[in-house]
């Protein structure tokens, strides 16, 4: 396959690698600090639309190699949407099925996309009053399917699967290192399963132990699908605080405000988690003054238009005759 | 090590595994979202839906004695059976079921410590999607024992002193920062708490794996730290009476306080009452 020509024999050949990285685009109008250039790595340019293509493909390849999927046996996965979209589309293209369990608060656009991608969809009630450490409902329901119907489902489990970390160690990290020619000083990421931060940081720190890793998290009780506040991180076995220099907490509404700013000033139609990361990056730029920053933008805004209407006052005005 | 005041009300997952096929043992899963039961349950267990089967579907109330008899008999449970309850959301709804079984006088009823999450996470514990084969029996309920239930007039009376009022909701619900957890359809006109109530969130009573804390820890938390006076009668409440069933179970059976009532009207009743006094923060 020749990435310069961009003609592929199947969709999987488009998946990212050091030779075929997702693009990085510099922030211009919204970051005037010349001593601290800031780039966004556009993960929505992945074939299934988000950063989750990386772990989804790594987990499925592993399951296929071990003979865990195929025929009537597919996968079941707890997800806030993106992993499910990648898994379902990939699984169907590989000839097996995928069931996904999502919390009710996931935006309608994502739920519909999951069905379009071919997922069997379980939507469960949002957490009422969670206790720390008890997992969440979507993870527990997916585990139940995998345990009670093991003939039909296996559980990749992005929250515990080391392939999630490995995917970023083998692709995201090397891509960034090569794209920045080793100049990166600050990596900005969000926290969800923590596969991105753990895998990418491990790789970048192996090249330059001085690279600063900044995780940006939304305030507790947030409404940014896919992200977790540190109080919710107990569910992820992949979180390794030793690989993170700073965890910034940002008012979750800024995720939506900054997503709008990025669309309207940079031409980057970035989703709310990208907006949150960008707000965190601006804080660090104003603190550290000098550096070379890379933000991992997980997905674009198209799946979040209903959430944008909810959180950006006036956005929905004038949209009907 | 001190024992729970009534240790017989609690069974461990290993005990359930060893005894689940014995005659006279009946397993019941009670969930707010029965997708969990449908996806997989303990072999032989029947599933009850808290919203549609344990609540009267016309007025806001627990199901009637007749409806309870029909439900339990229809599930093949006889008066002499030992009923093992477990469920989602860390046994909140199973604890509500326990409360209902006690209101209608069932003698042998137990909670499975840790609920379905603990069972799910233990490798040797099976789950199935097969529905149990049930032979309906005649079931005769007693009661109702309304000593276990607080109604609104008693809640007003309790505010005059002489009672413990225990609010088991999250701190943000207690202070009135939020009226209900996000996305809930059952809510109230006002946020805050009943005057004089102490905030002891339900989760205070459980370990990281969802099992109940030890007798000493529970005594220490509720009596020493939070100031629940064992000499007084107690009312526990939450938003709709399910989380407070969990704490009611802890206070009455594990700590062994006298006269503990579950106020199932909870904040969705109290927070809607015109002119009722409310405290915030």
HADDOCK unambig.tbl for C-alpha pairs under 7 A between the chains (distance, minus, plus):
assign (segid A and resid 128 and name CA) (segid B and resid 181 and name CA) 5.68 0.50 0.50
assign (segid A and resid 129 and name CA) (segid B and resid 170 and name CA) 6.49 0.50 0.50
assign (segid A and resid 129 and name CA) (segid B and resid 181 and name CA) 6.74 0.50 0.50
assign (segid A and resid 131 and name CA) (segid B and resid 203 and name CA) 5.54 0.50 0.50
assign (segid A and resid 132 and name CA) (segid B and resid 208 and name CA) 6.75 0.50 0.50
assign (segid A and resid 133 and name CA) (segid B and resid 208 and name CA) 5.08 0.50 0.50
assign (segid A and resid 133 and name CA) (segid B and resid 209 and name CA) 6.91 0.50 0.50
assign (segid A and resid 134 and name CA) (segid B and resid 208 and name CA) 6.25 0.50 0.50
assign (segid A and resid 134 and name CA) (segid B and resid 209 and name CA) 6.12 0.50 0.50
assign (segid A and resid 134 and name CA) (segid B and resid 210 and name CA) 6.49 0.50 0.50
assign (segid A and resid 140 and name CA) (segid B and resid 117 and name CA) 6.93 0.50 0.50
assign (segid A and resid 141 and name CA) (segid B and resid 36 and name CA) 5.98 0.50 0.50
assign (segid A and resid 144 and name CA) (segid B and resid 39 and name CA) 6.17 0.50 0.50
assign (segid A and resid 144 and name CA) (segid B and resid 40 and name CA) 5.72 0.50 0.50
assign (segid A and resid 144 and name CA) (segid B and resid 120 and name CA) 6.67 0.50 0.50
assign (segid A and resid 145 and name CA) (segid B and resid 39 and name CA) 5.44 0.50 0.50
assign (segid A and resid 145 and name CA) (segid B and resid 40 and name CA) 6.46 0.50 0.50
assign (segid A and resid 147 and name CA) (segid B and resid 127 and name CA) 6.37 0.50 0.50
assign (segid A and resid 148 and name CA) (segid B and resid 39 and name CA) 6.95 0.50 0.50
assign (segid A and resid 148 and name CA) (segid B and resid 40 and name CA) 5.08 0.50 0.50
assign (segid A and resid 148 and name CA) (segid B and resid 127 and name CA) 4.73 0.50 0.50
assign (segid A and resid 148 and name CA) (segid B and resid 128 and name CA) 4.69 0.50 0.50
assign (segid A and resid 148 and name CA) (segid B and resid 129 and name CA) 6.19 0.50 0.50
